[in-house]
Amino acid sequence: MSETEKLYDIIKKSLITEKSVTATENAQYTFEVKKDATKIEIAKAVELAFPGRKVKKVRTVYMPSHEKRMGYKFGRTDSSKKAIVTIEGEPIEFLNV
């Protein structure tokens, strides 16, 4: 697996919540990323996925699993990691907001 293929696999999806949509006004975008990804790898992956943008800052948050109920059964959600990325340059237009 080449390094560019590895970088494309780091970003799983963009997280769209009320808080993350309002943060786009400050050029901050929230992504769900692989749990073992570093800040440097996340920055390279965002610059590769969205050419013409430069990553200014990356903040990461580990999201632990929690108990969830479906009817009378209990289960657990998967743990994950999210990254809040601040960019310079053109805004990212993938959100359609």
C-alpha positions in Angstrom: 0.0 0.0 0.0 1.5 3.3 -1.0 1.5 6.4 1.3 -1.2 8.2 -0.7 -3.5 5.2 -0.4 -2.8 5.1 3.3 -3.6 8.9 3.6 -6.9 8.5 1.7 -7.9 5.8 4.3 -7.3 8.1 7.3 -10.4 10.3 6.9 -13.6 8.2 7.3 -16.3 10.8 7.0 -17.1 14.4 7.8 -19.1 15.0 11.0 -22.1 17.3 10.5 -23.5 18.6 13.7 -24.9 22.0 14.7 -21.7 22.9 16.5 -19.4 21.8 13.6 -21.5 23.7 11.0 -21.2 26.9 13.0 -17.4 26.3 13.3 -17.1 26.3 9.5 -17.5 30.1 9.7 -14.0 30.1 11.3 -12.6 27.6 8.7 -12.8 24.7 11.1 -14.0 21.4 9.8 -14.7 18.2 11.8 -13.8 14.7 10.5 -14.0 11.2 11.9 -10.6 9.7 11.4 -8.9 6.3 12.1 -8.0 5.8 15.8 -4.3 5.3 15.2 -3.9 8.4 13.0 -1.5 11.1 14.1 -2.0 14.9 13.7 0.6 15.1 11.0 -1.0 12.2 9.0 -4.4 13.9 9.4 -3.0 17.2 8.1 -1.4 15.5 5.1 -4.7 13.6 4.4 -6.8 16.8 4.4 -4.4 18.6 2.1 -4.4 15.6 -0.2 -8.2 15.3 -0.2 -8.8 19.0 -0.7 -6.1 20.5 -2.9 -5.5 24.2 -2.7 -6.0 24.3 1.1 -3.3 24.4 3.8 -3.9 23.0 7.2 -3.2 25.5 9.9 -4.0 23.5 13.0 -5.3 20.0 13.9 -7.0 19.1 17.2 -8.0 15.5 18.0 -10.6 14.1 20.4 -10.9 10.5 21.4 -14.6 9.5 21.6 -15.0 6.5 23.9 -17.8 3.9 23.4 -20.9 4.2 25.5 -23.9 2.1 26.3 -26.9 2.3 24.0 -30.3 0.7 24.3 -32.4 -0.7 21.4 -35.7 -1.9 22.8 -35.0 -4.1 25.8 -31.5 -5.0 24.7 -28.4 -3.1 25.6 -25.3 -2.7 23.5 -22.2 -0.5 23.1 -21.3 1.9 20.3 -17.9 1.8 18.7 -15.2 4.1 20.1 -13.8 6.6 17.5 -11.5 9.6 17.0 -12.5 12.9 15.6 -10.3 15.7 14.3 -11.1 19.4 14.2 -9.0 20.8 11.4 -8.4 24.6 10.8 -7.6 25.4 7.2 -6.2 28.4 5.3 -7.4 29.3 1.9 -10.7 28.7 0.1 -13.5 27.2 2.2 -14.4 23.5 1.7 -17.8 23.3 -0.2 -18.6 19.6 0.5 -21.1 20.4 3.3 -23.6 22.3 1.0 -24.6 24.6 3.9 
